[in-house]
């Protein structure tokens, strides 16, 4: 797997607005937000796409979703609603090939899944 911008953020080689971190994952604000709140949750384990998650790594995806839900509750927008998205490969919009979850919130997000 190639080195990505997310790996450089994890290693603190480039700056990021980090909002959460533990031994398993890191979360930081997206530099090109698609909603008023747009936070990326990234496992520290190198996994390129959702397709690459092995059965023994299933807990990684669970940790991402739990961390995102906890963040939404802590920041006070869980009851208003939020969206979580994992893009898998280029046709789905994945541009950084390190598994990551997008948390979007802070405004009505509208319908989801309409093709361009």
N, C-alpha and C positions, 0 to 999 in steps of 0.2 A: 504494500500500500504506500502511495506517495505521501510525502509530508504536505500538510495543508495549513492554511491560515489558522484553523482551529487548534492544530497541534502547537503552533507557535504561540497562541494565546495561552494554552495550558502550561507551556514552558516559560511563560512571561517574557518571550522574546519580542512581542509586540503588545502594545497596551490595549485594554478593553475595559468597558464599564461593567465590572463583575458585580453581580447582585447576589450570587450564592455559590458556594463551593464546599464540597466535602471530599472524602477520599475516593469517591466513585465518579463524580461528575462536577462540571463547572457550568454556570449559567451567566450570561452576559447580554447586554442590550444589543440588538441588531444595529449595525451602522447605517442601514437603509430601511428604516421601519416602514411596515405596511399598515400599521395601526398605531394609535397613541401609545399603547404598550406592545412592544415586540421584543421578547426575550428568547434567546436560544439556549436550550439545555443540551449539553454535549457530554457524552460519556468520556472518561479518560482512557478507556480501552479503545484501541484502534479498530474500528469497524467501518468499512467504507459506506455500505448502504444497508437498508433494512433486509435486503435479500441475503446479506452476509452474516446475519445474526445466527449463531449456532444454537441448538437446543440448550446447551450448557450455559449460554449467555442470555437466556430469556429474561433473567432477573434485571439485566441492564435496561431493557425497555420499561419494565415496571418501575425501576428507580427514577427514570426520566419523567414518567407520568405522575408519580407520587410527588416528586420535587416540584413539578409545574403546578399541581393542585395546591400544594402547601404554599407556594409563592402567591398564587391567586388569593388564597384565604388571608395570608399575612398582609398583602397589599390592599385588601378590602374590596376587590372586584369580583370575587367568586360568585356571589349571589346575583350580580348583574349579568354575569355570563362571560365566557371566554372561549376561544377556539385553540385546539392543539392540532398541529399538522406535522407529519413526517413525510417529506417528499422522498421518493425512491427513484433514482436515475433521472436522466436529462429530460425525458418527455413529461415527467411530473414536476419539473422545476428545480431539481437538485443541482446546485452549482458547486458546492463544496462536498467532496466525497469523504466525509467523516459523518457517521450517523449523528443526527441532531433533531431535536423536537423544537418547533416554533410554538410559542405561546403568544397569542394575539388577543388584545382586549382594549377597553377604554372608550369604545364607540360601537354603535350598531354595525355589525360586520356584513349583513346582508346574506344573500344566498351563496352557497358554496358549490363548486363543481361544474360551473358553466364553462364549456370549452371556449377558447379564444377563437 
